Amino acid sequence: MGRMPRSRIVETAPPPSLTRFATAPLSVALRAERLLQASLSAQVDVVGTGTGNAAFRYVGPTAAGNGSGSTWANRAQWSTLTFQRGLTYYLMAGNYTARTYNTSGTAPITIRKATAEDHGEDASGGWTNSMATGVCAFTGTHEFASSFWTFDGVTGGGPGAWTSGHGFECTQTSPSAPVFRMSGGNNIFVRHVKLIGMNSAGTSGGSAGNDGFAVVNFSTGQGSSFTASHCWFFGIGRCPVWAPSTGAIGHTIEHSYVDRFNFGSSVHGEVASTYGSTGTSCVVTWRWNIITDVQSTGGLQWSATGSNKTAEFRVYGNVFYRPASRTWAPAANGCIGGWTGNPNGDRETWHNTKVYNNTFYNCTGSYVQPDVEMVIEVPSGNDWRNNAFFNSATQNWQHVNLHNYNHFIASGGTWGEANGTSATGGDPFVSASGLDFTPASNVIPPGIALAAPYNVDMFGNVRDPANWTRGAVQKV
């Protein structure tokens, strides 16, 4: 049976600033967000079937009934669907082909997996819980070419479910095409998605490849601002995130898990290739993620492009983790670094990396910081504090303008930091193999308190200013 009608509130996934757990209860702020979404959706209340909320549409791989999408019994067919602003589209489990999302307007559009607990407000009796069994499996490239979209698998990902339960699975097997192409628009949210690549090296080097997210508009040079949360990057053929046109605003990757990616002699890979920022307030953020592969060019590669040296790269609350069973091939430019070989271009401008409260665990085979020969321009604004290093290859820090309050365990000593601390051995974390990087004891001395947004860890714990834990997870 469908759910009985209730008040006309469009339920969307929590905004990225509020999403901390896949199954967390609604907060006051989230309820306010949903009320705002409902007020926008009320402007397009056009169907009025008498069986549910007209701001919802019900969708399957094939149509049923009259195909209008007004009820589950009359569900619309995904491939022929015309999107309308202000609506939420519930998708039953099944196999789908990726679409291009370019509907004009500013009222949000939400594409959401239907679950037994939340499948809209159709009271006509067309719903059965078997329609939620399994995932929504997409093939091809999803292209976002306009603003105000939410693409939400609803379940899976993040703490406790890093590599399980994702409601949407999106696969791209082409060696020269990404899973998601962000070609224009802002305020785009991709949540609870497993991104699956070709599981081998793609064939494209300097242009489009088998990436997770390709943030680029080849005609204008402008990318999209977007947030990806609770995602799992699996078997990507080059870069989990390739952003040569980062644009004026930037993007955020949070609560996501980066698995093994692929590369070859002519197809260099890295976790993120990020440059091309055009706005003076551009901010790119990686927060609350677990990154388990750093190879080829390296990990998070960044350049505050050319004349725009005010853009920021914020990396906080992440875990860089090399599992004991995995070998990292030497990465040219570090877990967090930039590029070489472009002396007259725009990629040797390494500025404004804000690297706070990360844990680097067993990061051997790759230096944590950029290679000492990397930057040909004098770096500025690089600030690394409150990080914890365990059995990781650090070096002389010459490109990091400010580094202090870091803790080093079998990682080369304190490197001259006035408030740096070190130990020769001893694993202080609860369970690396269980992906729990909470300190098991107080053997890591407290660091220095930082302002918001750096005062919250991946579990939603607010850091104690008087006992600020160094590393990704606050000990509570």
KEMAR-824704 format. One line per 5 residues: their letters; for each residue x, y, z negated of N, C-alpha, C. Coordinates in steps of 0.2 Angstrom, whole numbers. Example, Ala and Ser with C-alpha at 12.3 -4.5 7.8 and 13.67 -1.06 7.14 Angstrom:
// residues 2
as	66/-28/-39/62/-22/-39/66/-16/-39 | 64/-11/-35/68/-5/-36/64/0/-39
//
This chain:
// residues 476
mgrmp	4/-6/0/0/0/0/4/6/0 | 2/12/3/5/18/3/4/21/-4 | 8/26/-5/7/30/-11/1/35/-11 | -2/36/-16/-8/40/-16/-6/47/-15 | -10/52/-12/-8/58/-11/-7/62/-17
rsriv	-2/67/-17/-1/71/-23/1/78/-20 | 4/82/-24/5/89/-22/10/89/-16 | 9/95/-12/12/95/-6/19/98/-7 | 24/93/-9/31/95/-10/35/90/-6 | 39/93/-2/43/89/3/50/87/-1
etapp	51/80/-2/56/78/-6/62/77/-2 | 68/80/-3/74/79/0/79/77/-4 | 85/75/-2/90/73/-6/93/79/-9 | 96/78/-15/99/84/-19/104/88/-15 | 104/94/-15/110/98/-12/117/96/-14
psltr	122/97/-10/128/94/-12/131/96/-19 | 129/102/-21/132/105/-27/129/101/-33 | 123/97/-32/120/94/-37/120/87/-37 | 122/84/-31/123/77/-30/129/74/-33 | 128/70/-39/133/67/-42/132/59/-43
fatap	126/57/-43/125/50/-43/120/48/-38 | 120/42/-35/115/40/-30/108/39/-33 | 108/38/-40/102/36/-43/100/41/-49 | 103/47/-49/103/51/-55/96/54/-55 | 93/56/-61/87/59/-62/87/66/-59
lsval	81/68/-58/80/75/-55/82/80/-60 | 86/85/-59/88/91/-63/83/96/-62 | 83/101/-66/79/107/-66/80/111/-59 | 87/111/-58/89/115/-52/87/111/-46 | 87/104/-46/85/100/-40/77/101/-39
raerl	73/101/-44/66/102/-43/65/109/-40 | 69/114/-42/68/121/-39/70/121/-32 | 75/117/-30/77/116/-23/71/113/-19 | 68/108/-22/63/105/-18/56/109/-17 | 55/113/-22/49/118/-22/51/123/-16
lqasl	57/125/-16/59/129/-10/58/126/-3 | 60/120/-3/59/116/3/52/115/5 | 48/114/0/40/114/1/37/120/4 | 40/126/1/37/132/3/39/133/11 | 45/131/13/46/132/20/42/127/24
saqvd	41/121/22/38/116/26/30/118/26 | 28/121/21/21/123/21/19/128/27 | 24/131/30/23/135/36/21/131/42 | 22/125/42/21/121/48/16/115/47 | 11/116/43/6/111/41/1/111/47
vvgtg	3/107/52/-1/107/58/-5/101/60 | -3/95/57/-7/89/59/-13/88/55 | -13/87/48/-18/87/44/-23/80/45 | -20/75/43/-24/68/45/-28/67/39 | -28/70/33/-32/68/28/-29/62/24
tgnaa	-24/59/26/-21/53/23/-15/54/19 | -12/60/20/-6/62/17/-3/69/18 | 3/70/17/6/76/18/8/78/25 | 5/83/28/6/85/35/13/87/37 | 17/88/31/24/90/32/29/83/33
fryvg	26/77/33/29/71/34/28/68/41 | 33/64/44/32/60/49/35/53/48 | 32/48/51/34/41/49/36/38/56 | 42/35/56/46/34/62/48/27/61 | 49/23/67/52/17/68/56/16/74
ptaag	59/11/75/62/10/82/58/9/88 | 52/7/86/46/7/91/40/10/88 | 35/12/93/29/16/90/24/10/88 | 19/13/84/14/9/82/7/13/83 | 2/10/84/-5/13/84/-5/19/89
ngsgs	-6/25/87/-7/30/92/0/34/93 | 5/32/89/12/34/90/13/41/88 | 8/44/84/9/51/82/14/53/77 | 15/47/73/19/48/67/15/51/61 | 9/51/61/5/54/56/4/49/50
twanr	4/43/51/4/38/46/9/32/48 | 10/28/43/15/22/45/11/18/50 | 5/17/50/1/13/55/1/16/62 | 3/23/62/3/26/68/10/29/69 | 15/25/67/22/28/67/24/30/74
aqwst	29/35/74/32/37/80/38/33/82 | 40/33/89/46/30/91/52/35/91 | 57/33/88/63/37/86/66/40/93 | 66/36/98/70/38/104/66/43/108 | 60/44/107/56/49/111/53/54/106
ltfqr	55/54/100/53/59/95/55/66/97 | 50/71/96/52/78/97/52/81/90 | 58/84/88/58/86/81/55/93/80 | 52/94/74/48/100/73/52/103/66 | 53/109/66/55/113/60/51/112/54
gltyy	54/111/49/50/111/42/48/104/40 | 49/99/45/46/92/43/52/88/40 | 49/82/37/53/77/34/51/71/38 | 56/67/41/55/61/45/57/55/41 | 53/51/39/55/45/36/56/39/41
lmagn	61/36/40/63/30/45/63/24/41 | 59/19/44/59/12/42/66/9/44 | 68/3/41/74/0/42/73/-3/49 | 79/-3/53/79/-6/60/85/-3/64 | 85/-5/70/90/-3/74/89/3/78
ytart	93/8/79/92/15/82/97/17/86 | 96/21/91/101/25/95/102/32/92 | 108/34/92/110/41/89/107/46/94 | 105/52/91/102/57/95/106/64/95 | 104/69/99/107/75/98/102/80/95
yntsg	104/83/90/99/87/85/101/95/87 | 96/98/91/97/105/93/91/109/93 | 86/107/89/80/111/88/81/118/85 | 79/123/88/80/130/86/75/131/80 | 77/136/76/73/138/70/77/138/64
tapit	74/140/58/78/140/52/75/136/46 | 69/133/47/66/129/42/69/122/43 | 71/119/37/75/113/37/71/107/40 | 75/103/43/73/97/46/76/91/42 | 73/86/39/76/81/35/74/74/39
irkat	79/70/40/79/64/42/81/59/37 | 77/55/34/77/51/28/75/44/28 | 79/40/26/77/33/25/72/31/21 | 67/28/23/61/26/19/63/20/14 | 61/21/8/63/16/3/56/14/0
aedhg	56/8/-4/50/6/-8/48/11/-13 | 53/15/-15/51/20/-20/49/26/-17 | 51/28/-11/50/34/-8/49/33/-1 | 43/33/2/41/32/9/36/37/11 | 36/43/8/31/48/10/24/48/6
edasg	19/51/9/13/51/6/7/49/10 | 8/43/14/3/40/18/-1/36/14 | -7/37/13/-12/33/9/-16/29/13 | -15/28/19/-19/24/24/-18/17/23 | -13/15/20/-12/7/19/-7/5/24
gwtns	-4/9/28/0/6/34/7/4/31 | 9/6/25/16/4/23/16/-3/19 | 21/-6/21/23/-12/17/30/-12/15 | 32/-14/9/39/-14/6/44/-17/11 | 42/-22/15/46/-25/19/49/-21/24
matgv	46/-15/26/48/-10/30/55/-6/28 | 56/-7/21/62/-4/19/68/-9/18 | 67/-15/20/72/-20/19/77/-20/24 | 83/-19/22/89/-18/27/90/-11/28 | 95/-9/32/97/-3/33/94/0/40
caftg	95/7/41/94/10/47/101/10/51 | 102/6/56/108/5/59/108/9/66 | 112/14/66/113/18/72/119/16/76 | 119/17/83/124/16/87/125/23/92 | 131/24/93/132/30/97/134/36/93
thefa	134/42/96/136/48/93/130/53/91 | 130/54/85/125/59/82/128/66/83 | 125/71/87/128/77/88/123/82/85 | 126/86/81/122/92/78/124/98/81 | 119/101/85/121/107/89/117/113/87
ssfwt	113/113/81/109/118/78/110/118/71 | 107/122/67/107/123/60/102/120/56 | 103/119/50/98/117/45/95/110/46 | 99/105/45/98/98/46/100/94/40 | 96/89/37/98/84/32/97/77/35
fdgvt	103/73/35/103/67/38/105/62/32 | 100/59/29/100/56/22/98/48/22 | 103/44/21/102/37/20/99/35/13 | 99/40/8/96/40/2/100/36/-4 | 102/30/-2/105/26/-7/113/24/-5
gggpg	117/22/-10/123/20/-8/129/26/-9 | 135/23/-10/140/28/-10/141/31/-17 | 147/34/-18/149/38/-24/151/33/-30 | 152/36/-36/154/32/-42/149/26/-43 | 152/20/-44/148/14/-45/146/11/-38
awtsg	146/14/-33/143/11/-27/147/14/-21 | 154/14/-21/158/18/-16/157/14/-10 | 157/8/-10/157/4/-3/151/-1/-3 | 145/1/-5/139/-3/-5/133/1/-5 | 128/-2/-2/121/1/-3/119/7/2
hgfec	123/8/7/122/14/11/116/13/15 | 111/18/15/105/17/18/105/18/26 | 110/22/28/111/23/35/118/20/37 | 119/16/42/125/14/45/125/16/52 | 131/20/53/132/23/60/138/21/63
tqtsp	138/17/69/143/14/72/145/17/79 | 151/18/80/153/21/86/159/17/89 | 158/13/94/164/9/97/167/12/103 | 165/18/105/169/21/111/176/23/108 | 181/22/112/188/25/110/189/32/110
sapvf	184/36/113/185/43/114/179/47/112 | 175/44/107/169/48/105/169/47/97 | 166/52/94/166/51/86/159/48/84 | 158/47/78/152/45/75/147/51/75 | 150/56/72/146/63/72/150/68/75
rmsgg	147/72/80/150/78/83/146/84/80 | 150/88/76/147/94/74/149/100/78 | 145/101/83/146/106/89/143/113/88 | 140/114/83/137/121/82/132/121/76 | 131/127/73/126/127/68/129/126/61
nnifv	125/128/56/127/128/49/122/125/45 | 124/124/38/119/121/34/117/114/36 | 122/110/37/120/103/39/123/98/34 | 119/93/32/120/89/26/120/82/28 | 125/78/28/125/71/30/126/67/23
rhvkl	122/62/21/122/59/15/121/52/15 | 124/48/11/123/41/10/124/37/17 | 129/38/20/130/35/27/137/31/27 | 137/25/30/143/22/31/144/23/38 | 150/26/40/153/28/46/157/22/48
igmns	156/19/54/160/13/56/163/15/63 | 169/14/63/173/15/69/174/9/73 | 178/9/78/180/3/82/185/-2/79 | 187/0/73/192/-4/69/198/-6/73 | 200/-2/77/207/-2/81/208/5/83
agtsg	214/6/85/216/13/88/212/15/94 | 210/21/94/207/23/100/212/25/105 | 209/28/111/214/29/117/215/37/118 | 212/41/114/213/48/115/217/51/109 | 222/55/111/227/58/106/225/65/104
gsagn	226/70/109/225/77/107/218/79/107 | 214/75/110/207/78/111/202/73/107 | 196/73/110/191/69/106/193/61/106 | 192/58/100/194/51/99/189/48/95 | 190/42/92/185/38/89/186/40/81
dgfav	183/46/80/184/49/74/177/48/70 | 177/50/63/171/50/59/167/56/61 | 170/62/59/167/68/60/172/72/65 | 169/74/71/173/79/75/170/86/75 | 173/90/72/171/97/70/173/102/76
vnfst	170/102/81/172/106/87/167/108/91 | 167/114/94/163/115/100/168/117/106 | 169/113/111/174/114/115/173/120/120 | 167/123/120/166/128/125/167/135/121 | 166/135/114/167/141/111/172/141/106
gqgss	175/135/104/180/135/99/177/135/92 | 171/135/91/168/136/84/165/129/82 | 166/127/76/163/121/73/157/123/69 | 155/118/65/149/119/61/151/119/54 | 147/122/50/148/121/42/144/115/40
ftash	146/110/37/143/105/35/145/102/28 | 141/98/25/143/94/19/142/87/20 | 147/82/19/146/75/19/147/73/12 | 142/69/10/143/66/3/140/59/3 | 143/55/-2/142/48/-3/142/44/4
cwffg	148/46/7/149/42/14/155/37/13 | 155/32/17/160/27/17/163/27/24 | 169/29/25/173/29/32/176/22/32 | 174/18/37/176/11/38/179/10/45 | 185/8/46/187/6/52/188/11/58
igrcp	188/18/56/188/23/60/195/22/65 | 194/24/71/199/23/76/204/28/77 | 203/34/73/209/39/73/208/43/66 | 204/48/66/204/53/60/197/52/57 | 196/50/51/190/51/48/186/58/48
vwaps	191/63/48/188/70/50/193/73/54 | 191/75/60/195/79/65/192/86/66 | 195/91/64/192/98/64/197/103/67 | 198/103/73/202/108/77/198/114/77 | 192/114/76/188/121/76/184/121/70
tgaig	188/122/64/185/123/58/180/128/57 | 181/134/61/176/139/61/177/144/56 | 171/148/55/171/154/50/170/152/43 | 166/146/42/164/145/35/167/139/32 | 169/134/36/172/128/33/167/122/32
htieh	169/117/28/165/111/27/167/108/21 | 163/103/18/165/100/12/164/92/13 | 169/88/10/168/81/10/168/79/2 | 163/76/0/163/75/-7/160/68/-9 | 162/65/-14/159/58/-17/160/53/-11
syvdr	165/53/-7/165/48/-2/172/44/-2 | 172/38/1/177/33/1/180/33/8 | 187/34/8/190/33/15/194/27/14 | 192/22/19/195/16/20/200/16/25 | 203/10/27/208/10/32/206/13/39
fnfgs	210/18/41/209/20/48/214/18/52 | 214/19/59/218/16/64/222/22/68 | 228/20/71/232/24/75/237/20/79 | 240/23/84/245/20/88/250/24/90 | 255/22/95/260/26/96/259/33/100
svhge	253/33/104/251/39/107/244/42/104 | 242/38/99/236/41/95/238/42/88 | 240/47/86/242/49/79/235/50/75 | 235/47/69/229/48/65/231/51/58 | 226/53/55/227/56/48/220/56/45
vasty	220/56/38/213/56/35/209/62/38 | 212/68/38/209/74/40/214/79/44 | 212/81/50/215/85/54/211/92/54 | 214/97/50/210/103/49/213/109/50 | 211/113/55/214/119/57/209/123/61
gstgt	211/128/64/206/132/68/201/136/64 | 203/138/58/198/143/54/198/150/57 | 192/153/58/192/159/61/189/164/56 | 186/163/50/183/168/46/188/169/40 | 188/175/38/192/177/32/190/174/25
scvvt	183/171/25/181/168/19/180/160/20 | 184/158/25/183/150/27/186/146/21 | 182/141/19/184/137/14/183/130/16 | 188/125/16/187/118/17/188/115/10 | 184/110/8/184/107/2/184/100/3
wrwni	189/96/-1/188/89/-2/188/88/-10 | 182/85/-12/182/85/-19/178/78/-21 | 181/75/-27/177/69/-29/177/63/-25 | 182/62/-21/183/57/-16/188/52/-18 | 188/45/-15/193/41/-16/196/39/-9
itdvq	202/40/-8/206/40/-2/211/34/-3 | 210/29/1/214/23/1/219/21/6 | 219/26/11/224/25/17/227/32/19 | 234/32/19/238/38/21/243/35/26 | 243/36/32/247/33/37/248/38/43
stggl	252/36/48/254/40/54/256/47/52 | 252/52/54/253/59/53/253/60/45 | 248/57/42/247/58/35/240/58/32 | 239/61/27/233/62/23/229/68/25 | 228/72/21/224/78/22/229/83/25
qwsat	228/85/31/232/89/35/229/96/36 | 232/101/35/229/108/34/234/113/37 | 231/118/41/234/124/42/229/130/42 | 231/135/38/228/141/38/230/145/45 | 226/144/50/228/146/57/231/153/58
gsnkt	237/153/61/239/159/64/238/165/60 | 235/170/62/234/176/59/229/176/53 | 225/171/53/220/170/47/223/166/42 | 227/170/37/230/166/32/226/167/25 | 220/169/26/216/169/20/211/163/19
aefrv	211/159/24/207/153/23/210/148/18 | 205/145/14/208/140/8/206/133/10 | 211/129/7/210/122/7/209/119/0 | 203/118/-3/202/116/-10/202/108/-10 | 207/105/-14/207/98/-15/207/97/-22
ygnvf	201/95/-25/201/94/-32/197/88/-34 | 199/84/-39/195/79/-42/195/73/-38 | 200/72/-33/200/66/-29/205/61/-32 | 205/55/-30/209/50/-31/213/47/-25 | 219/48/-24/223/45/-18/226/38/-21
yrpas	223/33/-18/225/26/-21/227/21/-16 | 233/19/-17/235/13/-13/234/7/-17 | 229/3/-14/229/-4/-18/235/-8/-17 | 236/-12/-22/242/-16/-22/243/-21/-16 | 237/-23/-13/237/-27/-7/239/-24/-1
rtwap	239/-17/-1/239/-13/5/246/-10/6 | 249/-10/12/255/-6/13/253/0/17 | 256/6/15/255/12/19/262/13/23 | 261/13/30/266/15/34/269/22/32 | 275/23/33/277/30/32/273/35/35
aangc	271/40/31/267/45/34/271/52/35 | 271/55/41/276/60/42/275/66/38 | 269/68/36/269/74/33/265/74/26 | 265/68/23/262/68/16/255/67/15 | 253/65/9/246/64/7/242/71/8
iggwt	245/76/7/243/83/8/248/87/12 | 247/89/18/252/92/22/250/96/28 | 254/96/33/252/100/39/256/97/45 | 258/101/49/261/98/56/268/101/57 | 272/97/61/278/100/64/277/100/72
gnpng	282/103/75/283/102/82/279/107/86 | 277/113/83/272/118/86/275/125/84 | 281/126/86/284/132/83/281/139/86 | 278/139/91/275/145/94/267/144/93 | 265/140/90/258/139/89/255/141/82
dretw	250/137/80/247/140/74/246/135/69 | 250/129/69/249/124/64/255/123/59 | 260/128/59/265/128/54/264/133/49 | 257/135/48/256/141/43/252/137/37 | 256/135/33/254/131/27/252/136/21
hntkv	246/138/20/245/143/15/238/141/11 | 238/143/5/232/143/1/229/136/0 | 233/131/-1/231/124/-4/230/125/-11 | 224/123/-13/222/123/-21/221/116/-23 | 226/113/-26/226/106/-27/226/105/-34
ynntf	220/103/-37/219/103/-44/216/96/-46 | 218/94/-52/215/88/-55/214/82/-51 | 219/80/-47/219/74/-43/223/69/-46 | 221/63/-45/225/57/-47/229/54/-41 | 235/53/-41/239/50/-36/242/43/-38
ynctg	239/38/-36/240/31/-39/244/27/-34 | 250/25/-36/254/20/-32/255/23/-25 | 256/29/-24/256/32/-17/264/32/-15 | 266/26/-13/272/25/-10/272/23/-3 | 277/25/1/277/24/8/275/31/11
syvqp	273/36/7/271/43/9/273/47/3 | 276/53/5/277/58/0/270/61/-1 | 269/63/-8/263/67/-9/262/73/-6 | 268/77/-6/268/84/-3/270/84/4 | 270/89/7/272/89/14/280/88/15
dvemv	282/86/20/289/84/22/293/91/21 | 299/91/18/303/97/17/305/100/23 | 305/97/29/306/101/35/300/103/39 | 294/103/36/288/104/40/287/111/41 | 287/115/37/284/122/38/290/127/40
ievps	289/130/46/294/135/48/292/142/46 | 286/143/44/284/150/41/284/149/33 | 286/155/30/286/155/23/279/153/20 | 278/148/16/271/147/14/269/152/8 | 263/152/7/260/157/2/254/154/-1
gndwr	252/156/-7/246/154/-10/245/147/-12 | 250/143/-12/249/135/-13/250/134/-21 | 245/131/-24/244/131/-31/242/124/-33 | 246/120/-36/245/113/-38/246/112/-46 | 240/111/-49/240/111/-56/235/105/-59
nnaff	237/102/-64/233/97/-68/232/91/-64 | 237/89/-60/237/83/-56/240/77/-60 | 238/71/-59/242/65/-62/245/61/-57 | 251/59/-58/255/55/-53/257/49/-56 | 255/43/-54/257/37/-56/261/33/-51
nsatq	267/31/-52/271/27/-47/270/30/-40 | 271/37/-39/270/40/-33/276/44/-31 | 277/44/-24/283/48/-22/283/55/-21 | 285/59/-26/285/66/-26/292/68/-23 | 292/75/-22/299/77/-19/300/84/-22
nwqhv	304/88/-19/306/94/-22/301/100/-22 | 296/100/-20/290/105/-21/292/111/-18 | 296/112/-13/299/118/-10/293/122/-7 | 288/119/-4/283/122/-1/277/124/-5 | 277/122/-12/271/124/-16/274/129/-21
nlhny	270/135/-20/272/141/-23/272/141/-31 | 266/138/-33/265/137/-40/263/130/-42 | 267/127/-46/265/120/-48/267/119/-55 | 262/117/-59/263/117/-67/258/113/-70 | 259/110/-76/254/106/-80/252/100/-76
nhfia	257/97/-72/256/91/-69/259/85/-74 | 256/79/-73/259/74/-77/262/68/-72 | 268/66/-74/271/62/-69/273/55/-73 | 271/50/-70/272/43/-73/276/39/-68 | 282/38/-69/287/34/-65/287/38/-58
sggtw	287/44/-58/286/48/-52/291/54/-51 | 297/53/-54/302/58/-53/303/63/-58 | 300/63/-64/301/68/-69/297/74/-68 | 298/79/-71/293/85/-71/295/90/-66 | 300/89/-62/302/93/-57/302/101/-59
geang	305/102/-65/306/109/-67/300/112/-70 | 294/109/-70/288/113/-72/289/115/-80 | 287/121/-82/287/123/-89/283/119/-93 | 277/117/-90/272/113/-94/271/107/-91 | 275/104/-87/274/98/-84/276/92/-89
tsatg	273/86/-89/275/81/-94/276/75/-89 | 279/70/-93/281/64/-89/282/58/-94 | 282/52/-90/283/46/-94/286/41/-89 | 290/36/-92/294/32/-87/290/26/-85 | 284/25/-88/280/19/-86/274/19/-90
gdpfv	270/14/-89/263/13/-92/257/15/-88 | 253/11/-86/247/13/-82/242/15/-87 | 240/21/-87/235/24/-92/228/23/-90 | 226/21/-85/219/21/-82/215/15/-84 | 209/15/-84/205/10/-86/205/4/-81
sasgl	204/5/-75/205/-1/-70/206/2/-63 | 212/2/-60/212/5/-53/209/0/-48 | 210/-6/-49/206/-11/-45/199/-11/-45 | 196/-9/-51/189/-7/-51/187/0/-50 | 192/4/-47/190/11/-45/188/15/-51
dftpa	190/13/-57/189/18/-63/195/21/-65 | 196/27/-64/202/31/-65/202/35/-71 | 197/33/-76/197/37/-82/203/35/-86 | 206/39/-90/211/38/-94/209/33/-100 | 212/28/-101/210/23/-106/212/25/-113
snvip	217/30/-113/219/33/-120/221/40/-119 | 223/43/-124/225/50/-124/233/51/-122 | 236/46/-118/243/46/-117/245/52/-112 | 240/54/-108/241/60/-104/239/66/-108 | 244/71/-109/243/77/-112/238/81/-109
pgial	234/85/-112/229/90/-109/233/95/-105 | 229/97/-100/232/102/-95/229/109/-97 | 228/113/-92/226/120/-93/219/121/-90 | 215/124/-93/208/125/-91/208/130/-85 | 203/128/-80/202/132/-74/195/134/-73
aapyn	193/139/-69/187/141/-69/183/136/-64 | 176/137/-64/172/134/-59/174/136/-52 | 173/131/-47/170/125/-48/174/119/-50 | 180/120/-53/185/115/-54/184/112/-61 | 179/114/-64/178/111/-71/173/105/-72
vdmfg	172/102/-66/167/96/-66/171/90/-62 | 170/84/-65/174/78/-62/169/74/-58 | 171/69/-55/167/65/-50/161/62/-53 | 161/61/-60/155/58/-63/150/64/-66 | 152/70/-65/148/75/-67/149/78/-74
nvrdp	155/75/-77/157/77/-83/160/84/-83 | 158/89/-87/161/95/-88/167/95/-92 | 172/97/-89/179/97/-93/179/101/-99 | 182/99/-104/183/102/-110/189/107/-110 | 187/114/-110/193/119/-110/198/117/-115
anwtr	197/115/-121/201/114/-126/205/107/-125 | 203/103/-121/206/96/-120/205/94/-113 | 207/98/-108/206/97/-101/211/92/-99 | 208/86/-97/212/80/-94/215/82/-88 | 222/80/-87/225/80/-81/223/74/-77
gavqk	222/75/-70/220/69/-66/213/70/-64 | 210/66/-60/203/66/-57/198/66/-62 | 198/62/-67/193/60/-72/194/63/-79 | 189/67/-81/189/69/-88/188/64/-93 | 192/63/-98/191/58/-103/186/61/-108
v	181/57/-109/175/60/-114/175/55/-120
//
